[in-house]
């Protein structure tokens, strides 16, 4: 299945499950985890504060330009994990309101760029909205999908979209690994309680 076919499959799946997509002209319904007459079990601020104690690595998810688009797509993502060894699968989570996700869905492929300890500024450049995130960023096509592989990252994972699941106000994207490598050395970039940090033994 080509990139266009994969994109059509992803968007058809999302529509069939009632998930709004950024390419859907209809307004997004209010996303709720509880009924209107129920009290929300935890507040958003408390949720963020407690979950912020979990330190994670940081990645940049990139995809090549789909047909009719001018440039590649990408966003900073800390919600990334390995999922399966056989078959080799990884997963990342993206907000359903993301304007970058529909472009990745249309491409049907993506590259996970795992950032190193000195790449905090690179992460920040991909965390903004409405700017040219690739301005001044050196990259080359990943070997199988052509997704942007960022220069000097400690590791990268080249994937095709395998499945998409709903998860509250986020989507759970599963990718099948087509190629990967770890050319870089050094400590990972960590994110903890809203700040970047480094691993120390």
N, C-alpha and C positions, 0 to 999 in steps of 0.2 A: 504494500500500500504506500503510495506516494505521500509527500507532505500535505498536499491539498486534500487528499482522501482522509488522512489522519485528522486534519483540522475539522473537516466536515463531520467525521465520526464523533469527535469530542464535543462539538457544539450540538449535534443531534442528541447525544447522550444527556447533556446538561438540560436541554429543553424538555426531553422526555421525563426527566426527574423533577421538572418544575424549578430548576435552578436558573436564576437570572444570569444572563451573560452581557458583557459590555457591547456586544454586537446586536443585542435585542433592543428594538426601539421602544418597547413598552416599559413603563416605570417599574422600579424594583419594589417588591412588597417589603413591608417591615419584617425584619428577621427576628424571630423570637424563639427562645428555648423553653418558655413556659407559657401557659394560657394567660389571657388578659386578666382574669380574676385571681391569678396566683401571684404571690410575692416572689420576686427574684431572689434566689437563695444567697447570692453574694453580689456585692457591688463591683462595678468595673474597676474602680480605683484599688479596692482591696485585692481583687483578683490579680491585677498587674503587680502590685507590691509584693504579694506572696510568691507568685510565679517568677518574679525577678530574681529570686534567690537561686534559681537554677542557672548555672553558668553553661553557655553553649559556645560552639564554634560559630564562625561567620562565613557565609558563602555569597557569591554573586551568581545568580542564575541568568544565563544568556541564551538567546536564540537568534538565528539568522533572519534577515528580512524575508517575509513571505511575499508572494507575488503581488505587485502593485504597491509595496511599501518601500520607503526610501532608505531606511537603515535598519541595523539590528536592534533588538530589544534586550533589556536587562533590568534586574532589580536586586537589591541587597536582601538576603534571606538568612535568618538564623534558625528557622524551623525546617531543618533538613536532617535526614537520618538514613542509614542503610536499612534495608527492609528484608532482603532475601538473598541467599547465596545461590540457590538453584531453583528457578532461574535467577540471574543477578538483577536485583531490583533495588532502587533507591526511592525515596519519597521526599517531597517538600510540600509545605502548606502556603497558600496564598489567599489573601483577602478576596472575597467575592466582589468587592468594589474596586479591585485593582484595574488600572487602565493598561498595564503591561501584560497581564495574563492573557487577554484575548489575542494579542499578537503572538505570544508563545504558542497558544492553542492552534492558531492558524498555521504556524510553522510546523507543528507536529513533533518538534525535536527541541532539545535544550542541552546546555553544558553547565555542569556544576563546577564553579571555580572556587576552590577552598582557599581562603585568604590566610596569609602569614601575619606574624605579629607586627610587622612594619607597614601593613597595608590598610590602616585605619582610614586614611584620607580617601583611598580608593573606594572603600566601603561607603563612606559618606557621599561620594559623588554619585553612587548608584542608589542611594536612599532618597534622593530628591525627586520631585515630580515636576514634569513640564520643562525639563532642561535636556540638552544633548549630553546624555550620560557617557557617551563614548568619546567626547572631545578630548584629545590629547592622550587617550588610553591606547597603548600598544596591544594589539591582539592579532591572532591568526586563526584560520578555520580549524576547528577540531577535525580529526581525521575521517570520521564517518559521516557526521551530520552537517558539518560546515558551520556549526554554532561557534561564536567567538570564544576562543580560548585565550584568556588574559595572560599577558606576559608576567613572568616571575612569580606566579602562584605556586605554592608548594605541591598542589595536586589538582587534578581536573578529572571529571567523569562525563563522558559523552553519551547521551541517552536519546531514546525515542519515547514519546508518550505512550504508556502502556494502559493506563486506566485513570479515571478521574472520579473521585467520590465526594459527596457533600459532607461537611463537618461544621454545622452551625453557620457562623458568618464567614467561614473559610472553605476553600476547596482543598482536598487532599489529592495531590498529583503523584502518580506512580510512574517512574521511568524505568525502562529496560536498558541496562547498560550495554553499550555497543563497543566502547573503548574507554580506556582510562590510563592515567599515568601519574607518577609522583616525581617530577624532575627537580623539585626544589628542596632546600634544606632549611632548617630553622624551626622556631617555635610557632604554634598556631596563634591566630588572632582570636581572643576570647571576648565574650560579651556577658556582663554581669551587672545587674541593677542599673541599667542605662548607661554603662561605661565600658570602654574597651579595656582589656587587660592582657597580661601575658602569663603563660604557664611557667612556674618555677618549681624545681624539684625539692 
